[in-house]
Amino acid sequence: MRFWQWLGRHDRDYAALRRAVRTAIVMPGLFALGDVVIGDPNVATFAAFGSFAMILLVDFGGPMAARLQAQAALVVTGGVLVCLGTLASQATWLAAIAMAVVGFAVLFAGVVSSVLASASTALLLAFILPVTVTAPVSSLPARLAGWGIAGACSLLAVGLAWPAPVREPLRSAAAAACRALAARLRAEVAYLMSDQDGQYAAERVHAVERSDAAASALQKVFLGTPYRPTALSTGARMLVRLAGELGWVHAIVSQPAKHRSAPSWPVISKPACGVKTAAAGVLERGADLLSVSGEDPAELQTALDELAAALRKLEDHAAAELPNGRSPASPGPGSDPGPDRGTSPGAGGMLVSALDPAFRAQ
């Protein structure tokens, strides 16, 4: 068992092999059980092809509990399709119409969820087999018995025979994006507070590159499938929303470097830097929760409280940090500006630069 678990932890290269090994063990045994022991060809056929459909053609992801739940739902749904296919097989025209309707429904449902999409081939086989093999309605109990036997064996195979590790690509990509964005925020703060030191500048460049790559990887995972990349549970729906929120955060974090209106007068706002640091802490705690399901969210709540306190401090200091509206070369109060002097055209740029850190932090 430890050997199988060790292989399971390195399963990305062994997913197809794992399914093939399970099928090679289960399928012949179930066919022999139905044909030799039970002596019913319907039981043998549906047990063999049912195991083929539910073991070889399906590989659900996520935690083991969710995986077994999805496998059980597949068994029940497949049983319903076996009943419908058997009833529709009584007439050729009815079988053709039913195949078109069921095929469209199954394939269209795959757009909604990755769980449904990964099970679409197995569900189609659960209908194609009974609808193409004409048999009287009296054969339905035997067919359901064969499908049920295959379903029970598939649950045992998924849970015990070379169990696959948890695979949630969107959750992993979101956690990586959270950590990369947090590192970028911390590097930005260190760079600003060090008077733009060369060492911190290099670290900032690396952090920017890593965050850009992580954000791109998240969007690639999110948009790279023709169906919804998660299930339909509340947590899965929030994960989809999180992918969009992280893309928005990445765009906001990237803005100052692209649209710095007055580089000659760099404005360093310590309260804004405090907000960035607190936001980095929230992102890091969120990444921890995404990486390990079932963790206590108390640390995340603490980080959120610290972020709220940093935002209140920023609001209190925002007005006090505004410039006086004159450039460094502007004359003092009461002085004659002369014909070509006065308020600098860059004063508006200074004001925007002063407001920008607080705005971006908010």
VORO-733167 format. One record per residue (C-alpha): residue number from 1; y, z, x. Coordinates in pm, 1 decimal. Layout:
LUMVEX    i        c2        c3        c1
LUMVEX  NUM         Y         Z         X
...
This chain:
LUMVEX    i        c2        c3        c1
LUMVEX    1       0.0       0.0       0.0
LUMVEX    2     244.0      75.3     285.4
LUMVEX    3     175.0    -270.1     428.0
LUMVEX    4     271.3    -434.2      96.9
LUMVEX    5     584.5    -219.7      72.3
LUMVEX    6     683.8    -315.4     425.4
LUMVEX    7     651.3    -682.2     338.7
LUMVEX    8     843.9    -617.2      20.0
LUMVEX    9    1143.0    -492.0     218.7
LUMVEX   10    1146.8    -825.8     403.2
LUMVEX   11    1082.9   -1029.7      96.9
LUMVEX   12    1350.3   -1298.8     104.2
LUMVEX   13    1115.7   -1522.8     301.7
LUMVEX   14     809.2   -1405.0     113.3
LUMVEX   15     914.7   -1435.9    -253.4
LUMVEX   16     718.1   -1755.0    -321.9
LUMVEX   17     422.2   -1627.1    -117.7
LUMVEX   18     420.2   -1301.1    -313.5
LUMVEX   19     405.8   -1481.9    -646.7
LUMVEX   20     138.1   -1721.2    -521.5
LUMVEX   21     -82.2   -1436.5    -396.6
LUMVEX   22     -51.7   -1251.0    -725.8
LUMVEX   23    -136.0   -1564.1    -924.5
LUMVEX   24    -431.9   -1651.6    -702.8
LUMVEX   25    -579.7   -1307.4    -763.5
LUMVEX   26    -506.2   -1266.7   -1134.0
LUMVEX   27    -542.1   -1615.2   -1284.2
LUMVEX   28    -908.2   -1689.4   -1191.4
LUMVEX   29   -1010.9   -1336.8   -1285.8
LUMVEX   30    -855.8   -1360.6   -1631.3
LUMVEX   31   -1008.4   -1702.1   -1693.2
LUMVEX   32   -1350.4   -1563.4   -1601.9
LUMVEX   33   -1289.3   -1260.4   -1824.4
LUMVEX   34   -1209.4   -1476.2   -2126.4
LUMVEX   35   -1475.2   -1741.0   -2069.8
LUMVEX   36   -1771.5   -1541.6   -1934.6
LUMVEX   37   -1721.1   -1184.9   -2058.0
LUMVEX   38   -1546.4   -1239.0   -2391.8
LUMVEX   39   -1683.7   -1586.7   -2446.7
LUMVEX   40   -1378.6   -1730.8   -2623.9
LUMVEX   41   -1213.3   -2045.6   -2480.4
LUMVEX   42    -881.2   -1964.2   -2647.8
LUMVEX   43    -868.2   -1623.3   -2482.8
LUMVEX   44    -962.5   -1776.9   -2148.1
LUMVEX   45    -703.8   -2056.0   -2170.2
LUMVEX   46    -410.7   -1841.2   -2278.3
LUMVEX   47    -498.1   -1557.6   -2042.4
LUMVEX   48    -511.9   -1796.9   -1745.4
LUMVEX   49    -200.0   -1997.9   -1829.2
LUMVEX   50     -19.0   -1686.0   -1946.5
LUMVEX   51     -70.4   -1523.2   -1607.6
LUMVEX   52      42.8   -1847.0   -1443.4
LUMVEX   53     363.8   -1843.7   -1650.0
LUMVEX   54     446.4   -1473.2   -1620.7
LUMVEX   55     355.0   -1421.5   -1256.0
LUMVEX   56     413.4   -1747.0   -1069.2
LUMVEX   57     706.4   -1891.4   -1266.5
LUMVEX   58     909.6   -1570.5   -1304.1
LUMVEX   59    1059.3   -1335.8   -1045.9
LUMVEX   60    1310.8   -1099.1   -1203.6
LUMVEX   61    1560.5    -914.7    -986.0
LUMVEX   62    1726.0    -574.9   -1010.5
LUMVEX   63    1578.9    -222.3   -1006.1
LUMVEX   64    1210.4    -178.4   -1087.1
LUMVEX   65    1280.5     -26.4   -1429.7
LUMVEX   66    1498.3    -320.7   -1531.3
LUMVEX   67    1243.3    -561.4   -1386.1
LUMVEX   68     957.9    -413.7   -1589.4
LUMVEX   69    1176.1    -408.7   -1899.8
LUMVEX   70    1254.4    -778.8   -1857.0
LUMVEX   71     886.3    -854.1   -1795.4
LUMVEX   72     786.6    -668.7   -2114.8
LUMVEX   73    1051.2    -859.6   -2310.6
LUMVEX   74     906.7   -1182.4   -2171.6
LUMVEX   75     558.6   -1084.7   -2292.0
LUMVEX   76     683.0   -1011.2   -2644.2
LUMVEX   77     901.9   -1322.5   -2666.5
LUMVEX   78     620.3   -1536.7   -2530.8
LUMVEX   79     389.3   -1398.1   -2798.3
LUMVEX   80     635.7   -1503.3   -3067.2
LUMVEX   81     653.7   -1853.3   -2918.8
LUMVEX   82     273.2   -1872.8   -2910.7
LUMVEX   83     269.7   -1800.7   -3284.5
LUMVEX   84     538.2   -2059.2   -3355.9
LUMVEX   85     370.0   -2320.4   -3137.6
LUMVEX   86      32.7   -2268.0   -3304.3
LUMVEX   87     184.6   -2306.2   -3651.0
LUMVEX   88     384.1   -2615.6   -3548.5
LUMVEX   89      78.6   -2783.5   -3393.8
LUMVEX   90     -68.1   -2854.4   -3739.3
LUMVEX   91     143.3   -3172.4   -3775.8
LUMVEX   92     264.9   -3408.7   -3503.2
LUMVEX   93     610.6   -3461.7   -3652.8
LUMVEX   94     657.3   -3086.9   -3695.2
LUMVEX   95     547.0   -3025.4   -3336.0
LUMVEX   96     801.7   -3278.2   -3205.5
LUMVEX   97    1089.7   -3129.1   -3404.5
LUMVEX   98     991.4   -2772.5   -3313.6
LUMVEX   99     967.0   -2864.0   -2944.0
LUMVEX  100    1318.3   -3012.1   -2950.0
LUMVEX  101    1465.0   -2707.3   -3124.8
LUMVEX  102    1285.8   -2446.3   -2911.5
LUMVEX  103    1351.5   -2634.9   -2588.5
LUMVEX  104    1723.6   -2657.4   -2661.4
LUMVEX  105    1743.3   -2290.9   -2761.8
LUMVEX  106    1560.0   -2166.4   -2451.5
LUMVEX  107    1756.2   -2380.8   -2206.3
LUMVEX  108    2088.8   -2307.0   -2372.7
LUMVEX  109    2015.9   -1933.1   -2367.3
LUMVEX  110    1972.4   -1960.2   -1989.2
LUMVEX  111    2346.6   -2024.0   -1957.6
LUMVEX  112    2419.2   -1675.6   -2092.7
LUMVEX  113    2225.5   -1466.9   -1841.5
LUMVEX  114    2043.5   -1499.8   -1511.6
LUMVEX  115    1752.5   -1305.0   -1663.7
LUMVEX  116    1709.7   -1559.8   -1941.6
LUMVEX  117    1761.4   -1847.8   -1699.3
LUMVEX  118    1488.9   -1726.8   -1463.4
LUMVEX  119    1246.8   -1689.2   -1756.2
LUMVEX  120    1321.7   -2024.8   -1922.1
LUMVEX  121    1029.2   -2212.3   -1761.8
LUMVEX  122     781.2   -1942.8   -1858.3
LUMVEX  123     913.5   -1934.4   -2214.0
LUMVEX  124     888.4   -2310.8   -2244.2
LUMVEX  125     528.1   -2299.2   -2125.3
LUMVEX  126     455.0   -2027.5   -2382.2
LUMVEX  127     552.3   -2277.7   -2652.5
LUMVEX  128     433.2   -2604.2   -2494.9
LUMVEX  129      75.6   -2483.0   -2447.4
LUMVEX  130       2.3   -2386.6   -2810.8
LUMVEX  131     203.2   -2670.8   -2966.1
LUMVEX  132      22.0   -2941.5   -2767.7
LUMVEX  133    -327.8   -2799.1   -2812.1
LUMVEX  134    -394.8   -2841.5   -3182.6
LUMVEX  135    -593.4   -2554.6   -3333.5
LUMVEX  136    -627.7   -2392.6   -3676.7
LUMVEX  137    -423.5   -2088.8   -3766.3
LUMVEX  138    -741.7   -1881.0   -3742.2
LUMVEX  139    -730.1   -1922.1   -3362.7
LUMVEX  140    -399.0   -1736.0   -3343.4
LUMVEX  141    -548.5   -1385.8   -3285.7
LUMVEX  142    -752.8   -1512.6   -2990.3
LUMVEX  143    -450.8   -1688.4   -2842.2
LUMVEX  144    -236.4   -1378.3   -2877.1
LUMVEX  145    -513.3   -1168.6   -2724.2
LUMVEX  146    -524.3   -1395.0   -2418.3
LUMVEX  147    -145.0   -1390.7   -2385.9
LUMVEX  148    -138.0   -1011.8   -2425.1
LUMVEX  149    -403.6    -963.3   -2156.1
LUMVEX  150    -202.8   -1184.3   -1921.5
LUMVEX  151     114.2    -990.3   -2005.0
LUMVEX  152     -48.5    -655.3   -1929.4
LUMVEX  153    -175.8    -786.7   -1596.2
LUMVEX  154     168.7    -928.8   -1512.6
LUMVEX  155     326.4    -584.9   -1564.2
LUMVEX  156      72.3    -430.5   -1329.2
LUMVEX  157     124.1    -708.7   -1076.0
LUMVEX  158     503.3    -671.5   -1080.4
LUMVEX  159     493.7    -293.1   -1053.6
LUMVEX  160     202.8    -239.9    -812.9
LUMVEX  161     100.1    -556.1    -629.2
LUMVEX  162     345.9    -621.9    -345.9
LUMVEX  163     651.6    -494.1    -536.1
LUMVEX  164     969.5    -682.4    -456.6
LUMVEX  165    1278.3    -493.9    -338.4
LUMVEX  166    1593.3    -472.7    -545.3
LUMVEX  167    1786.2    -801.1    -535.6
LUMVEX  168    2128.0    -813.1    -698.0
LUMVEX  169    2329.7   -1080.8    -514.5
LUMVEX  170    2650.1   -1030.5    -711.2
LUMVEX  171    2644.6    -651.7    -667.5
LUMVEX  172    2582.0    -682.5    -293.2
LUMVEX  173    2856.7    -942.8    -252.9
LUMVEX  174    3099.3    -726.1    -451.8
LUMVEX  175    3023.1    -423.8    -233.6
LUMVEX  176    3077.8    -630.3      82.0
LUMVEX  177    3408.6    -760.3     -55.5
LUMVEX  178    3522.5    -404.3    -136.4
LUMVEX  179    3449.9    -287.7     218.8
LUMVEX  180    3615.6    -592.4     375.5
LUMVEX  181    3929.6    -550.5     163.9
LUMVEX  182    3942.2    -179.8     248.6
LUMVEX  183    3916.7    -259.1     619.1
LUMVEX  184    4193.4    -516.1     582.3
LUMVEX  185    4424.4    -266.3     412.3
LUMVEX  186    4362.0      -5.3     682.6
LUMVEX  187    4418.8    -263.5     957.3
LUMVEX  188    4742.7    -371.7     790.5
LUMVEX  189    4867.6     -12.7     776.5
LUMVEX  190    4771.5      52.0    1139.9
LUMVEX  191    4948.8    -267.6    1246.2
LUMVEX  192    5271.4    -180.5    1062.9
LUMVEX  193    5279.2     181.1    1178.5
LUMVEX  194    5221.8      81.1    1543.8
LUMVEX  195    5540.9    -133.9    1558.6
LUMVEX  196    5320.4    -444.5    1553.7
LUMVEX  197    5127.5    -356.2    1869.0
LUMVEX  198    4917.9    -639.5    2015.8
LUMVEX  199    4588.4    -451.7    1994.6
LUMVEX  200    4639.7    -368.6    1629.2
LUMVEX  201    4751.3    -725.5    1567.1
LUMVEX  202    4416.9    -855.6    1695.1
LUMVEX  203    4226.6    -606.4    1480.9
LUMVEX  204    4435.4    -709.7    1182.3
LUMVEX  205    4350.1   -1076.3    1239.8
LUMVEX  206    3977.7    -995.2    1251.4
LUMVEX  207    4005.3    -786.5     934.7
LUMVEX  208    4183.8   -1071.2     757.6
LUMVEX  209    3913.6   -1317.0     859.8
LUMVEX  210    3636.0   -1084.2     742.4
LUMVEX  211    3803.3   -1015.9     407.0
LUMVEX  212    3862.7   -1387.6     348.1
LUMVEX  213    3497.7   -1460.4     425.7
LUMVEX  214    3375.4   -1178.2     198.5
LUMVEX  215    3598.7   -1290.5     -89.3
LUMVEX  216    3479.0   -1648.9     -49.5
LUMVEX  217    3115.5   -1533.2     -43.2
LUMVEX  218    3168.2   -1333.9    -363.6
LUMVEX  219    3321.9   -1633.2    -540.2
LUMVEX  220    3040.1   -1857.1    -413.1
LUMVEX  221    2777.1   -1623.9    -557.0
LUMVEX  222    2970.9   -1583.6    -880.6
LUMVEX  223    3038.5   -1953.9    -936.6
LUMVEX  224    2735.6   -2100.7    -758.9
LUMVEX  225    2495.1   -2080.2   -1053.8
LUMVEX  226    2508.2   -2278.2   -1379.3
LUMVEX  227    2442.3   -1957.3   -1575.1
LUMVEX  228    2586.5   -1608.6   -1594.6
LUMVEX  229    2478.3   -1438.7   -1266.1
LUMVEX  230    2396.4   -1103.6   -1431.6
LUMVEX  231    2218.9    -965.9   -1734.2
LUMVEX  232    2386.4    -867.4   -2063.0
LUMVEX  233    2399.9    -488.3   -2024.3
LUMVEX  234    2729.6    -298.2   -2013.3
LUMVEX  235    2702.9    -240.6   -1639.4
LUMVEX  236    2627.1    -608.6   -1578.6
LUMVEX  237    2925.6    -717.3   -1786.4
LUMVEX  238    3150.7    -482.9   -1588.3
LUMVEX  239    3010.0    -631.4   -1266.5
LUMVEX  240    3119.9    -976.2   -1381.2
LUMVEX  241    3466.9    -838.0   -1453.7
LUMVEX  242    3471.3    -670.6   -1111.8
LUMVEX  243    3417.3   -1006.0    -941.3
LUMVEX  244    3734.2   -1138.7   -1103.7
LUMVEX  245    3929.8    -822.8   -1025.5
LUMVEX  246    3834.3    -835.2    -658.6
LUMVEX  247    3948.5   -1196.4    -639.5
LUMVEX  248    4282.5   -1088.2    -783.4
LUMVEX  249    4310.7    -796.8    -537.5
LUMVEX  250    4233.6   -1030.8    -247.7
LUMVEX  251    4511.0   -1265.2    -362.1
LUMVEX  252    4759.5    -976.3    -385.0
LUMVEX  253    4665.4    -839.5     -42.7
LUMVEX  254    4704.8   -1186.9     108.6
LUMVEX  255    5053.7   -1250.1     -33.2
LUMVEX  256    5279.9   -1059.4     213.6
LUMVEX  257    5161.0   -1263.1     512.0
LUMVEX  258    5226.9   -1589.8     325.9
LUMVEX  259    5558.2   -1503.1     160.3
LUMVEX  260    5751.4   -1271.6     389.4
LUMVEX  261    6107.5   -1346.8     291.7
LUMVEX  262    6295.4   -1183.0     583.2
LUMVEX  263    6087.4   -1146.4     897.0
LUMVEX  264    6397.7   -1058.0    1099.8
LUMVEX  265    6424.5    -725.4     916.6
LUMVEX  266    6068.3    -593.5     879.6
LUMVEX  267    6060.2    -319.7     616.8
LUMVEX  268    5798.9     -49.4     675.6
LUMVEX  269    5750.4     174.8     374.1
LUMVEX  270    5544.3     481.8     454.0
LUMVEX  271    5476.5     559.2      85.3
LUMVEX  272    5355.9     199.1      37.3
LUMVEX  273    5130.8     238.5     341.5
LUMVEX  274    4999.6     558.4     185.0
LUMVEX  275    4914.3     366.9    -131.4
LUMVEX  276    4731.7     102.8      72.5
LUMVEX  277    4531.5     369.4     253.7
LUMVEX  278    4442.5     542.3     -73.4
LUMVEX  279    4345.0     207.6    -226.2
LUMVEX  280    4120.1     143.6      72.0
LUMVEX  281    3949.4     476.3       3.4
LUMVEX  282    3890.0     375.9    -360.2
LUMVEX  283    3742.3      43.3    -252.0
LUMVEX  284    3511.5     214.8      -0.8
LUMVEX  285    3386.3     470.4    -255.4
LUMVEX  286    3333.0     188.3    -505.6
LUMVEX  287    3132.7      -5.3    -247.9
LUMVEX  288    2913.2     301.1    -193.2
LUMVEX  289    2840.7     323.9    -566.0
LUMVEX  290    2764.7     -48.0    -585.6
LUMVEX  291    2525.3     -25.5    -290.9
LUMVEX  292    2324.7     273.2    -421.1
LUMVEX  293    2261.9     287.9    -795.2
LUMVEX  294    2268.3     629.5    -959.1
LUMVEX  295    2501.9     794.2    -707.6
LUMVEX  296    2741.3    1068.1    -818.1
LUMVEX  297    3085.6     913.2    -888.2
LUMVEX  298    3268.4    1236.9    -801.1
LUMVEX  299    3388.9    1100.1    -466.5
LUMVEX  300    3523.1     789.1    -636.9
LUMVEX  301    3711.4    1003.0    -887.7
LUMVEX  302    3861.6    1205.0    -601.8
LUMVEX  303    3972.5     882.7    -433.1
LUMVEX  304    4128.1     764.5    -760.3
LUMVEX  305    4319.7    1092.3    -790.5
LUMVEX  306    4450.7    1046.5    -436.0
LUMVEX  307    4558.2     693.3    -522.3
LUMVEX  308    4742.9     815.5    -831.8
LUMVEX  309    4923.9    1077.9    -622.4
LUMVEX  310    5019.4     814.4    -363.7
LUMVEX  311    5157.9     590.7    -638.9
LUMVEX  312    5370.3     874.9    -776.8
LUMVEX  313    5508.9     939.1    -429.5
LUMVEX  314    5587.8     568.8    -392.2
LUMVEX  315    5777.6     566.1    -722.3
LUMVEX  316    5983.2     867.9    -614.0
LUMVEX  317    6085.8     704.5    -284.6
LUMVEX  318    6126.3     340.2    -394.2
LUMVEX  319    6494.1     365.9    -493.1
LUMVEX  320    6588.8     573.8    -188.7
LUMVEX  321    6448.9     314.5      51.0
LUMVEX  322    6663.2      24.4     -76.7
LUMVEX  323    6905.1    -122.2     183.5
LUMVEX  324    7282.7    -100.3     133.2
LUMVEX  325    7315.4    -473.9      80.0
LUMVEX  326    7477.5    -554.1     418.1
LUMVEX  327    7315.2    -722.9     712.5
LUMVEX  328    7323.7    -551.9    1055.5
LUMVEX  329    7614.7    -779.3    1151.7
LUMVEX  330    7820.4    -700.4     842.1
LUMVEX  331    8150.2    -510.7     894.0
LUMVEX  332    8186.2    -154.9     788.6
LUMVEX  333    8369.4     -34.6     477.7
LUMVEX  334    8742.7    -112.8     485.3
LUMVEX  335    8716.7    -365.5     768.5
LUMVEX  336    8857.2    -712.9     740.1
LUMVEX  337    8563.0    -951.5     719.7
LUMVEX  338    8770.6   -1241.9     843.3
LUMVEX  339    8754.6   -1594.8     716.5
LUMVEX  340    8389.2   -1655.4     810.4
LUMVEX  341    8248.2   -1305.8     768.7
LUMVEX  342    8143.9   -1089.4     479.7
LUMVEX  343    7825.2   -1013.1     306.2
LUMVEX  344    7544.3   -1190.8     490.3
LUMVEX  345    7360.3   -1463.4     304.4
LUMVEX  346    7048.1   -1282.1     416.5
LUMVEX  347    7132.9    -962.0     229.6
LUMVEX  348    6939.8   -1079.7     -74.2
LUMVEX  349    6644.4   -1148.9     149.8
LUMVEX  350    6668.1    -796.1     286.8
LUMVEX  351    6661.2    -655.9     -64.9
LUMVEX  352    6354.3    -860.5    -156.9
LUMVEX  353    6181.2    -757.0     165.5
LUMVEX  354    6258.3    -392.2      92.6
LUMVEX  355    6112.5    -416.9    -257.8
LUMVEX  356    5813.5    -628.7    -160.5
LUMVEX  357    5594.2    -353.6      -1.9
LUMVEX  358    5635.4    -125.3    -304.0
LUMVEX  359    5574.6    -413.6    -545.6
LUMVEX  360    5260.0    -526.9    -365.2
LUMVEX  361    5134.4    -168.2    -342.0
LUMVEX  362    5178.9    -120.5    -717.4
